[in-house]
Amino acid sequence: MAEEVKEAKQEKKGGSKKILLLIPILLLLVGGGGGAYFFLFAQKGKKQESAPPPSQVGVMMDLGVFTVNLADNDADAYARVAITLELSNDKVRMEVDKRMPIIKDAVIDIISSKTSSFVRTPEGRENLRLELIRRINTILFEGGVRNIYFTEFVVQTT
């Protein structure tokens, strides 16, 4: 009987050691699972919320295709550029319709003042875009151009 009591006490000591080892392992597993959930699933919800709603896109208006001589001195250079305007509202669209010849003249003046080496670089096209926006916005009174999109941009030198 005394031997059985000793064996029972030893089994209790061994069982308590196992429990002390299992508790930290379980805490690590639960913490790791929670962290994985936070990084994998909680981030997806934030990305979807930050996307702008489609209603913020302005009114689009196609200006057409412009084929102009560029200002290169050493060779003949041409640019063929198709432009679409993003306008702030429909009132601006009506005003652009009324002032279309003035706007097209301004676009031709600005593009033809550039060289082929200038408009071939991304920085040059971005500067051209900003210059066109500024110039067209000075022509309009009701609102303005939000952005200009080049839907075709070809430069040829001969």
Secondary structure, 3 states (H helix, E strand, C coil): CHHHHHHHHHHHHHHHHHHHHHHHHHHHHHHHHHHHHHHHHHHHHHHHHHCCCHHHCCEEEEEEEEEEECCCCCCCEEEEEEEEEEECCHHHHHHHHHCHHHHHHHHHHHHHCCCHHHHCCHHHHHHHHHHHHHHHHHHCCCCCEEEEEEEEEEEEEC
